[in-house]
Amino acid sequence: MRRLLLAPLALCALGACTSDDRPAADEPACKEAISGRVTLVAEDLMWDTDCLQAPAGALTIVLDNQDDGVNHDVHLPDAPGSPSTDLIEGPATIELEVTLDPGTYQYVCDIHPNMVGTLTVGSTSSG
């Protein structure tokens, strides 16, 4: 019984327990819009990032569907007017042009609900 109680303590001492909420080293950072454009890649039924950042105002989201023979779209259900692209069969690209106020918006592929992320729109320009 004593060994069972010591095992978790030993793991914590070796660094397995942590209260650090930082993302893992292999977790992608937020992808930032540059000059009002950002590319979101769909590959292997996943987005290349679950975090986009952009300044307020006009934004073009380029959907780069790299999944051969698979349909994807990008939809901002929380944004005014619920803008989305048409479904496109990959490989192909399509653009979604929106104008957004500061805030946080979800983006999703409508037919693959596991493909979801967050677009954070700030009030300052990022390039």
Secondary structure, DSSP 8 states (H G I E B T S, - for coil): -HHHHHHHHHHHHTT---------TTS---EE-BTTEEEEEEETTEES-SEEEEESEEEEEEEEE-SBT-EE--B-TTSTT--B---EEBSEEEEEEEEE-SEEEEEEETTEEEEEEEEEEESS---
